[in-house]
Amino acid sequence: MAFKQLLVRMDETGFVPHGFRSSFRDWCGECTPFPREVAEAALAHIVGNSVEQAYRRGDALEKRRKVMEAWGAFICLRDK
């Protein structure tokens, strides 16, 4: 909802937050070596079944930081 509200405040129409998230996920899966779990965590998706979740203690912050830096670089290159 925060991203949607940002688009409203910017008076941008014709965009939906899901489209941005979908574009990120497609790019990450098709154009990068980042693991699926890191891409899903970057989207705040729950990863794995209940057993895996019970043992997953970390937040992969540094890995998520790297994937988001790569995404930012990709977007900036696409904008030129």
N, C-alpha and C positions, 0 to 999 in steps of 0.2 A: 504494500500500500504506500510506503514512503516514496518509492520511485514513481508510482502513478501520480501521487500528489505533486511531486517535483515537476512532472510534465504538465500538469494542470497549471501550476504557478508560472511556468515558463510560457504558457499559452500555446503549447505545442499540441496539435491534433494529428490524428492519423497514425499515432504510435501507440503500441501497447507494451507494457513491461515484459510480458511473456516473449514477445518477439526478440527483445534484447537478450534474454536469458537463453532462448533457443539458439540464437546466432552464436553466442558464446560456447554453448555445449557442442554444437556442430563443429565449430572451429577447433575446439580443444580435442575432440575425438578424431577429427580427420586430418588436422594439420600440425599436431604437436605430439611429442612423446610422453606427455604427462599422463600418469595413471588415471584410470576411470574414477577411482576413489577420491583423488584430489580434485578432479573436475566437479564431481558431485558435492563434495564438501564445500567447494567455492560457491556453489549455488544454494548452500544450506540444506541440501537434501539428506535424508537419513540413508546411510549406507549399510548394507548387509542385513542379515537376519537378526533375530533377537539375541542369539548366542554370540554372534560376532559383535554386536553392539555392546553387550555386557562386558566384553574384554577390551573394547576400543576406548582407551583412556585419553589419548592425545587429541589435539585439535588440528595437527598438521599445519600450523600457522605459517611456518617458513616455506613449506611447499606451496601453500595457497598464495602466499605473497609472490612467489616466483611465477606462478601461473597468471596471476593478475597483472604483474609487470609485463609479461609477454603479451597478454591481451591488450594492454594499453599501448605497447609499441606497435602491435598489429593494427589497431584502430587508427593510430596516428599516421601510419604509413598509408592506410587506405584513404585517409582524408586528403592527401596531397595529390 
